[in-house]
Each structure stands twice: as C-alpha cells, then as structure tokens.
Amino acid sequence: MNREEIIKKINTFLIEEFEVDGSKITPDAPLKETLEMDSLDFVDLVVVIESNFGIKVKGEDFVGIVTFQDFYDFIINRVSN
Amino acid sequence: MNRVVITGIGIYSTIGKNLAEVKNSLYQGKSGICLDMERKQFGYRSGLTGKIERPMLKGMLDRRQRVCLPEQGEYAYMATVEALKYAKLEQDYIDQHEVGILYGNDSCAEPVIKAIDIIREKKDTTLVGSGSIFQSMDSTVSMNLSVIFKLKGINLTIAGACASGSHAIGLGYLLIKQGLQDIIICGGAQELSIYSMGSFDGLSAFSIRESEPTKASRPFDRDRDGLVPSGGGATVIIESYESAIKRGAPIIAEVIGYGFSSNGDHISVPNVEGPTRALVKSVKDAGIDLSEIGYINAHATSTPVGDGNEAQAITNVFGNHRPYVASTKSMTGHEMWMAGASEVVYSILMMQNNFIAPNINLENPDEHSAKLNIPTKVVQTGFDMFLSNSFGFGGTNSSLIIRKFK
C-alpha cells in the first residue's frame, strides 16, 4: 500500500468506527477533539488499527499524536516497518 | 409508610415491541415461540426459543452508549424509553431529582464468550475492545441505563434467577414505602442469544415439542415436557404516591404487597412450602382478603414438577377462593430474569383493559392444576387486584400483589 492508500483506509475506518462526518477530517485538525475521543475510545482505536493493518499498537503510542497528519505518519511508519 | 404507585410501564418482548402490540397479543393468545434450526446445528437438544428482533439503536443512542450495551441492555433500554414516556418523566426532571434503578438480570453470556474467543485467538486482551467489560458484568443493565438516563438514586442490579424482575419491583417497593427513594425504575431483562442458553439446555429442561413450536410451552398441562427459553426487557416505574401527585404523574396501579422466601432445598427442583410462604407473606403484607384477588399470574413455566408444586401452593393458600389462574409463559415462553417484571406489565394491561389472557395449550390439566380456575380462552372480565408469582433456581421466591389505584 502507498501513502495515499493508507491515508484513505485510515479515514474510512475512523469515519465508520467513530461515526464522524468525513468533512471534519483534515490533516491539521486535532484527532482527539474532532473524533470526540475519551480514554475508552483509544482502546477501540488499538482494535481497529489491528484489524485493518495487522499491526499492534499500544495506548502509550498515542501520547505524541495530536493531528490527523501525526496519526497518518505514525501508521505509515509502522506499516513500512 | 408511603403508598407505592406505578406510574409507567414499558415492554419489549417476543409478543410485542410495545404495550399496544403486547396487549393485542395477550388478548389473542398469540405465541412468540419458534424453532431455531441454528441451535440444533450448534448442539442444542431443543431448538425451541422465543423469537425477538434486536432493536436498531443508531440515532437513539450515541456510539459510546451502544458500544457498552449488550443484547439484554438494548431490550431494557427500549422498555425504559416507553415507560419513562408513559410516566411523563422528562430528562430535566430526572436531572434535578434522585431517580433510582433496580433492574433484574442474572447473566451475560455472549460478551464474555466473545471476549475469550478474541483473547484465545489473538493472545492479547487489548484487542477485545472498550465495551466488553461493561457488557460482561451482571450489573450491565442498571449500569448502562443509569448512565444513559443520568440517574442519581439507587443503582443496582437484582440477581435472583427467574425471580429477578419480581424481586427488583419488591425491593423498590420497600425502599419507597420507607421513604428512602421517591422514584425507582424497576424491571427485568433477559438475553436470548444462542450463547446464553446452552448450559440450561444441557439440563434437558427445555421442551422438545419441536413439531409444534407454538404449542410447546404448556403450563399446567398434563403433557408438558419442559420450558421454552425466551427474553426481552420490561420496565415498571414505581413512585411514592406523594411524588406522583406532586408532579402530576399518571397513576396506573398500586403495589400493596411483596412476599419473599427461600426454599432451603434443592438447587433446581422447587418445593411447595417455600412458594407457599412467599404467597402468604405477600397477602399479609397487603392486608387484604383473599377474595379480593381476581387473577393470579402464575410462575408456571411448563415444567413437570414446578407447575404442579405451584398449583398445590395456590390451592393450599386460596382454598375455596378461586381466582382466575393463568401463566402468560404459555405464550411468551420463560422470560427468566425479565419474567417477574414483564408479567406485572402483562397483568396490568389485562387489568386496565378488562380481560384475562388465556393460558394457551392447556388441553388436559393434571391432578393439581385441575383444582385451579384456569381459562383456556380469553375472558372478558374486570378485576381490581392481581397476584404475580416468580420462583427461581436456588429456591428464591417472590410474590407481588398489585391493585387498581383507589
């Protein structure tokens, strides 16, 4: 998968899982606030990443992630490795 | 001591998804039982089950609320929405007053099984998802509804086997009577998925009259061969008379007696003495004459021993008085943790509409049920007071007496 395909897949599962309007997802928008995520939602994010990309992340990994762009870069980096 | 009135009722069951549908089904003697071949293929001895549709809650509840809610929580939510509307209990009133919840539930099979399946497969607990633990606990219904409706009073699940729903109402009645709470959402909920009834089926306690599913649940009939599992959600909102008058609530009926007991006997086989004591206690608590009870909604589940024992208990207590006695389980199947609450709802619907639903499938009574006045067709008659029995595994017994409000 190339960068664009990964980003498209991420946006698809975020919209589906968190039932958010796709127009709100822009690279510079804040992930947590846009998706109205609380601590329990990060648990579900771990699950949905694993089922879509087969990679296992931990709650601690999200500490430095603020925007959607941060999130895309994190996933792309993990998928490449 | 406060008077305890019922100001709201709601139902989501195998014979109707709301009060109007259920009332019609009761009047027509309509069965909610079917044969589920998937259960047979899965390994069930009996494929018979109540049939119920999962409600579509997107649009009614947000994602977080839906993620934490298991099957029976969905049924309880639907029943509670209807009951709150009936009671004219709006969210801003609930926000400013202590409204409690005492709901009957005694199992959560599917969420636990699904979580363990994921852990076994993935060797990783962080992949079960955030909703799993909240769905898996027996207190899931009261837990979820108290969060959804922002309740601030008592917050508890009553686990008393097949008497759970009845005990929930009884215990709520005691709290309100003593002035410890003004309004309590009581009820009972029961999961019905293929994961939830396997162990019970393994006791060979279910009917295997699979050739005639709607005739399989036959309480009091000589040829009954076991119960039919069923489920759903039923809510009964109880309130102090003073609170109801103050907020202009509709008063549907009054709870006037609660009797409880334990058999101190076999874990699954009921006796006569324990239920008799609960019955007697409820009559004493109500301070009424036996002749005032026009209808008994029997626990009778269509099991060979249980129905006969209850018939004896009723005959022992009521003697020459012969109220109508019928089991709505003949139509719904055994709603288990929901039953005590749903059967109060069914009985109230009958009392409001001047009829007694038939005990369907009673073709030949046995020696004990022959002594009871059991209608096999709908009876058009008014009654002012009913008694509802619920008995459960471990010998837990509950009897409630409810009358028209005066």
Interface residues (C-beta under 8 A of the other chain):
Chain A: F18 E19 D38 L40 D41 V43 D44 V46 V47 E50 K56 K58 G59
Chain B: K58 D62 R63 R64 V67 K122 D124 T126 L127 V128 G129 S130 G131
